[in-house]
Amino acid sequence: MSTPPIPDTPTQHHMVQDLRANRLAKAHKLRELGINPYPHSFPRSHQNAELQAHYANLENGSDTTDEVKVAGRIMAMRNNGMFIDLLDASGKIQLFSHQDHLDPASKVILDLLDIGDIVGAMGTIRRTPRGELSVRVQTLVVLSKALLPLPEKHHGLTDVEQRYRQRYLDLIMSEESRQTFVTRSLIVRHLRQLMEAEGYIEVETPMLHHTQGGAAAKPFHTHHNALGIDLLLRIAPELDLKRLLVGGLYDGVFEINRCFRNEGISVRHNPEFTTIEAYKMCLDADQVMTQNDRVLSQLVTRIHGSPKVAFGDYMLDFTPPWPRHRMTDTIKAACGLDFEAISDPDQAVAAAASVGVKLPPKTSWGEAVAEVFGEKVEPSLIQPTHIIDYPRDISPLAKAHRHDPRFAERFESFANGWEIANGFSELTDPLDQRARFEDQVAARLNGNDEAMMLDEDFITALEYGLMPCGGFGIGIDRLTMLLTNRHSIRDVIAFPTLRPKHQG
């Protein structure tokens, strides 16, 4: 069982305090010897991975005169410190700290080191007879004396909650976690490059909003003292991004940034999350889907070398074009309900109940369709798929379908049974948009605190004219889960939202 740095039992507490006292005494001893255990810098010459790559062909048992300077955290010590596993951000290398080669100060330092300490080492490159690339150390430098012990190496950080609360320990102990967050960074970098190649520029919009809009969600509230006004943390950047299009800033704009929704937490939901939202002139929902197929397949290929990626028991294939299915058709195929033959909301609620989906009496026709789809169809959408033609009454920012006004030109994209993208032909008619907002206000008055507010300035912007455009949003966190084979959103967010831990 691992020994956590912040213990939960009196016995663990005393063990850790004893270990900390011992390490603190060593730090004091270093100071007495005139050695600063927390120096300002170190002249590192290489990262460990660079050396591993450069000397990949060095034969077993070979010594060189090549001098290097490395730095990292001690992860293991053997033979009284003669062999040290040193970890930096790029990987591990072995330090060979033989007393015959160390300078006098380094011999003293070696006796005061513990697992978890961060050190610098200067010496020459060799490969042991057993094939381990090593630095034959001449000089050791303490860079940070660790006062708390790491979890026991053979078990790692086994407490899942502790991994999320103390992400720094998770990253120290787990190569898989480190690689997940490196991959997340690559996903964001490549998305930026791919969007720029598609003719978009990156912009920034406010996090603090006066009104609730851009999505159906409950916001977080805050207060600005100097202005004396209440504000909302944004739930989506959509309305501001479309304001930029009205202004003709560029042909297409996108933003990668945080959104905040005051809703439940699950393996796929965190109150603050990262999205990319993008809008481009002269596109409709159909063209946006084609673009997304192209961009996401290229992204997966850049990360994994092909448009296919393993997730759990499945091999997800992002090769374009992805299948497109009308929402009502998928429901009819899954459970036999033909919602297009139903127009009355009460009948729609009754139809949903007939297949086991219980809904409140004031549910709209579109809400009933969406709820049945969510329960009966969505979990089965394993391969990347677009679901199109969403009900208009749950799509207040999308253009009505050009052939059937009950629907909107809206799609959502799914993979592994998860929604990963949402997009549509953007509503550009200011009179229609006002009517949709008024419907949302009515829903709020009826108790729906996720409905949007009436944004008068956005209506004013539309009255100056917005060119036909298409837009979409993709959740970066869920996308990262899919591309790193992680099954909880907490594994791909460095610092997920958690309830405070109360110590006894």
Secondary structure by P-SEA (a helix, b strand, c coil): cccccccccaaaaaaaaaaaaaaaaaaaaaaaaccccccccccccccaaaaaaaaccccccccccccbbbbbbbccccccccccccccccbbbbbbcccccccaaaaaaaaaccccccbbbbbbbbbccccccccccccccccccccccccccccccccaaaaaacaaaaaaccaaaaaaaaaaaaaaaaaaaaaaaabbbbbccccccccccccbbbbbbbbbccccccccccccaaaaaaaaaaaccccbbbbbbbbbbcccccccccccbbbbbbccccccaaaaaaaaaaaaaaaaaaacccccccccccccccccccbbbbaaaaaaacccccccccccaaaaaaaaaaacccccccccaaaaaaaaaacccccccccccccccccccccccccccccccccccccccccccccccccccccccaaaaaaaaaaaaaaaaacccccccccaaaaaaaaacccccccccccaaaaaaaaacccccccccccccccccccc
